[in-house]
Amino acid sequence: MISECIEYLSKKLHDAMGASTRVCTTLKELKNNAESHVAAVLIESDNFTRNGSKINIMNNSGGSKAVKLFDRQLKFVVILGEYKLAALEPFFETFISSIDKGLTLSNGYYITIEPSEAEWVDKEDSILKSDIAVQLQITFHGGIYRVKEFAKLSEIITTIEEDNRDGSQ
C-alpha cells in the first residue's frame, strides 16, 4: 500500500509541477536538494486499529472470505516549494484539484484519500532552498485483510455426485 500511495502522489505532483520535477521521498533527499522548484512525498505515520469485519468476495474461480483485521490510516506530508508565491499557488491548486476520492490498489482493494491541513511556510521556517513552500497532509484510509479462499459450489456438488456414483458416501 505504501509504495502505491507514494507512486500515486508522485504522479500527481509531476502532472501539476512538470515531468522534470524531482520528487523527494526521504527527508535526507529533501535536505540535500539544492533546487527551489521542489516536491516531496514523506511518510508521516501509519496507524492501525483492530476491526474484525468480514466480507465475501465472489469471482469466476469461486470466492473468498476476507476478514478486515485492521483499519489503516497512512498519513503523508506532501511538500511543494518554489521561489515565489505567485509561481507556487497554481501548482498547488492544480495538485489539490487532481486528488481523487480514492484509489484501487493492485490487490483489488479500494482505499479513500483525504487531504486535510495545508501549512504555508517561508524560507526562514523551512529546510528548503525555496522562498515559499506548502506542506499538505494527505491520509489514505484502508485496511489489512486476511483472505480465505473457498471453492465454487458447483465443484463441490460435482465431487459429491462422483463419490455417490462410485458407491462411496
Beta strands, then each sheet from edge to edge (+ up, - down):
strand 1: 23-24
strand 2: 38-59
strand 3: 62-82
strand 4: 102-104
strand 5: 110-122
strand 6: 132-150
sheet 1: 1+ 2+ 3- 6+ 5- 4+
end
